[in-house]
Structures are given as structure tokens and as C-alpha cells.
Amino acid sequence: MSQTKAALRLRAKEARFLLSPSQLAEYSSSITERLLDLLDGFETVMVYAAKAPEVETSNLIAALNRRGVRVVVPIIERETCGLRLSYLPDPGVLVPSTFGVPEPIGRELPARPEDVEVVVLPMLAFDAEGNRLGYGAGYYDRFLCRYPHPKKIGIAYSCQQAECIPAEENDVKMDCIVTEKGINRHNGSGP
């Protein structure tokens, strides 16, 4: 199964690499608009801080902060293979950290996982059934297995969709998947 996942990751990276900078910006903007509608009414939202060429989240974070939403970002803990959380009232404190991911290192405002209502996750690939393929380290899956209560929204470009993602027992399905083409709801729920 891991070879299949490795092949799917490679195909999704290649498809994403073929998008031009203007397409990346346009699609990210469209995804942000859809997310802002979906997230209306939530008070505490966890959003990853994007690194290129992922779906850009800086405009989403800024818009949520303007709405008065408490934005939480994950911080990768390599030692524990886990995530710790920090509020992010000022995205200006983000600096490239583990795996080049922007994190508020040295400027953390600890957040409790129990307070998070929705998690917006990056996806390397996904399928029509709500299965998500990340980068392979399992940080989000472990976090969501431990804290299953938040709604789970995966975001990616439509070109990253696969016919079928092989799901293992510890893989967490998304409630919604948002691309520039629309919103797909899964698990009979979603915001």
C-alpha cells in the first residue's frame, strides 16, 4: 500500500507543479472564498500556514482574524511526531520552521485542542470519498485520532484528485473537501 501512496503523492506533486503562479493564486483565492462561507459562525478555527505551492492560506487567516475568529495554527513537534497549537492573532510572527512550514516560533500563544471547532488541513491528494493523502508523516492523522471532535476540511487544487486513495485504519476522512471547483461533503456532515 505504501508504494501506491508514494506513487499517488508523486502524481499529485507533479500535477500541482504544472500549475502556473497565476493559477495557484487564482485557485487559492477561489478556495479561500468558499472556505469563508463554510466557516461562517465558527469561533475557533485551526488553519495550516501554507508553504509554496500549497493552497495559500494567508488571506484566509487574515479574513478570519478580521471577523474576530480565534485562529489557531499547528506547530510540528518532530520529537513527539505530534502537533502543538498556537493562536495566531498576528500572522507577521510566522517564520519558516520544521519542513519549511511557517510557524510562530518564539511567539507562541498556546491553544487547547479541545477548543478547536474546525480544522483546515492541507492535502497532497484526495478522492471523491473524502480520503486524504498528506505528506506521509501522519501528524494530522495522529492529532485527529486523539481529538476527533472538530469538523475536518481538506483543501487542495482539483488537479490533485485521485481516483482512489487507499485508506488505512489510522487515516482520518475529511468532512468536506474544498477545491477551486467546489465543495464536496463527506461523512454525512461538514460545516
C-alpha positions as CSV (number, residue, x, y, z in Angstrom):
1,M,0.0,0.0,0.0
2,S,2.8,2.4,0.8
3,Q,4.1,2.1,-2.8
4,T,0.7,3.1,-4.1
5,K,0.6,6.0,-1.7
6,A,4.1,7.0,-2.8
7,A,3.0,6.9,-6.5
8,L,-0.1,9.0,-5.7
9,R,2.0,11.5,-3.8
10,L,4.3,11.8,-6.8
11,R,1.5,12.2,-9.3
12,A,-0.2,14.9,-7.1
13,K,3.0,16.8,-6.7
14,E,3.6,16.7,-10.5
15,A,0.1,17.9,-11.2
16,R,0.4,20.7,-8.7
17,F,3.8,21.6,-10.2
18,L,2.3,22.1,-13.6
19,L,0.1,25.0,-12.3
20,S,1.3,28.4,-13.1
21,P,1.9,31.0,-10.4
22,S,-1.2,32.9,-11.6
23,Q,-3.3,29.7,-11.5
24,L,-2.0,29.0,-8.0
25,A,-3.1,32.5,-6.9
26,E,-6.5,32.4,-8.6
27,Y,-7.3,28.9,-7.3
28,S,-6.2,29.8,-3.8
29,S,-8.4,32.9,-3.9
30,S,-11.4,30.8,-5.0
31,I,-10.8,28.2,-2.3
32,T,-10.5,31.0,0.3
33,E,-13.9,32.5,-0.7
34,R,-15.5,29.0,-0.4
35,L,-13.9,28.5,3.0
36,L,-15.0,31.8,4.4
37,D,-18.6,30.8,3.6
38,L,-18.2,27.4,5.2
39,L,-16.5,28.8,8.3
40,D,-19.1,31.5,9.0
41,G,-20.3,31.2,12.6
42,F,-17.3,29.3,14.0
43,E,-15.3,30.9,16.8
44,T,-12.1,28.8,16.9
45,V,-10.6,27.5,13.6
46,M,-7.3,25.7,13.1
47,V,-5.7,26.5,9.8
48,Y,-2.3,25.4,8.5
49,A,0.1,28.2,7.4
50,A,0.9,27.3,3.8
51,K,4.3,26.9,2.2
52,A,4.5,27.1,-1.6
53,P,3.0,25.5,-3.7
54,E,0.2,24.5,-1.2
55,V,-3.1,26.3,-1.3
56,E,-2.3,29.7,0.1
57,T,-3.9,30.4,3.5
58,S,-2.6,33.8,4.4
59,N,-5.7,35.6,3.1
60,L,-8.0,33.1,4.9
61,I,-6.1,33.7,8.2
62,A,-6.3,37.5,7.8
63,A,-10.0,37.4,6.9
64,L,-10.8,35.1,9.9
65,N,-8.8,37.4,12.2
66,R,-10.8,40.4,10.9
67,R,-14.0,38.5,11.7
68,G,-12.9,38.0,15.3
69,V,-12.4,34.3,14.8
70,R,-9.7,32.8,17.0
71,V,-7.2,31.4,14.5
72,V,-5.1,28.5,15.7
73,V,-2.1,27.2,13.7
74,P,-0.3,23.8,14.3
75,I,3.4,23.6,15.2
76,I,5.2,20.4,14.2
77,E,6.9,18.6,17.0
78,R,9.4,16.2,15.3
79,E,10.5,14.7,18.6
80,T,7.0,13.5,19.5
81,C,5.6,13.2,16.0
82,G,2.8,15.4,17.2
83,L,1.3,18.9,16.8
84,R,1.1,21.6,19.4
85,L,-1.2,24.5,18.8
86,S,-0.8,28.3,19.0
87,Y,-3.3,31.1,18.5
88,L,-2.3,33.4,15.6
89,P,-3.7,36.9,16.0
90,D,-0.7,38.3,14.1
91,P,0.5,36.3,11.0
92,G,3.5,38.6,10.9
93,V,5.2,36.4,13.6
94,L,5.3,33.4,11.3
95,V,8.8,32.2,10.3
96,P,9.8,29.1,8.3
97,S,10.4,26.2,10.7
98,T,10.2,22.4,10.5
99,F,10.0,21.2,6.9
100,G,9.9,24.9,5.9
101,V,6.4,25.3,7.4
102,P,5.7,28.8,8.7
103,E,5.2,28.7,12.5
104,P,5.1,31.3,15.3
105,I,8.3,30.0,16.9
106,G,9.2,32.1,19.9
107,R,5.9,34.0,19.7
108,E,3.5,31.1,20.6
109,L,0.2,31.7,22.3
110,P,-0.7,28.2,23.5
111,A,-4.2,26.9,22.4
112,R,-6.1,23.9,23.6
113,P,-7.0,21.3,21.1
114,E,-10.4,20.8,22.8
115,D,-11.3,24.4,21.9
116,V,-10.9,23.9,18.1
117,E,-14.2,23.6,16.2
118,V,-12.9,23.2,12.7
119,V,-9.5,22.1,11.2
120,V,-8.5,23.2,7.7
121,L,-5.9,20.7,6.5
122,P,-3.5,20.6,3.6
123,M,-3.8,17.6,1.2
124,L,-1.3,16.3,-1.3
125,A,-4.0,14.1,-2.8
126,F,-7.7,13.2,-2.2
127,D,-10.5,11.2,-3.6
128,A,-14.3,11.6,-4.0
129,E,-14.9,9.6,-0.9
130,G,-13.2,12.1,1.4
131,N,-10.0,10.2,1.9
132,R,-6.9,12.5,2.2
133,L,-3.3,11.8,1.5
134,G,-0.8,14.0,3.3
135,Y,2.9,14.1,3.1
136,G,3.3,10.8,4.9
137,A,4.4,11.6,8.4
138,G,0.9,11.2,9.9
139,Y,1.0,14.4,12.1
140,Y,-2.6,15.4,11.3
141,D,-4.0,11.8,11.4
142,R,-2.5,11.3,14.9
143,F,-3.8,14.6,16.1
144,L,-7.3,14.0,14.7
145,C,-7.4,10.5,16.1
146,R,-6.7,11.9,19.5
147,Y,-9.1,14.9,19.1
148,P,-11.8,13.7,16.7
149,H,-14.4,16.4,17.6
150,P,-13.5,19.2,15.1
151,K,-15.0,19.3,11.7
152,K,-12.3,18.4,9.2
153,I,-12.0,20.4,5.9
154,G,-9.3,19.3,3.5
155,I,-8.2,21.8,0.8
156,A,-6.3,21.3,-2.4
157,Y,-6.4,22.0,-6.1
158,S,-8.7,19.9,-8.2
159,C,-5.8,18.5,-10.2
160,Q,-4.7,16.7,-7.0
161,Q,-7.8,14.5,-7.0
162,A,-7.0,10.8,-7.4
163,E,-9.5,8.0,-8.4
164,C,-9.0,6.2,-5.1
165,I,-6.8,6.8,-2.0
166,P,-6.0,3.6,-0.2
167,A,-7.2,4.3,3.4
168,E,-5.7,2.6,6.4
169,E,-7.3,2.3,9.8
170,N,-5.5,5.4,11.2
171,D,-6.3,7.6,8.2
172,V,-8.9,10.2,9.0
173,K,-11.6,11.0,6.4
174,M,-12.5,14.6,5.7
175,D,-16.0,16.0,6.4
176,C,-15.5,18.4,3.4
177,I,-13.0,18.8,0.6
178,V,-12.7,22.3,-0.9
179,T,-11.1,22.9,-4.3
180,E,-11.3,25.8,-6.7
181,K,-14.1,23.9,-8.4
182,G,-16.4,23.4,-5.4
183,I,-17.2,21.8,-2.1
184,N,-17.6,18.1,-1.6
185,R,-19.2,17.0,1.7
186,H,-18.5,13.6,3.2
187,N,-19.2,11.5,6.3
188,G,-22.8,12.9,6.2
189,S,-21.6,16.1,7.8
190,G,-19.5,19.1,7.3
191,P,-19.9,22.7,8.2
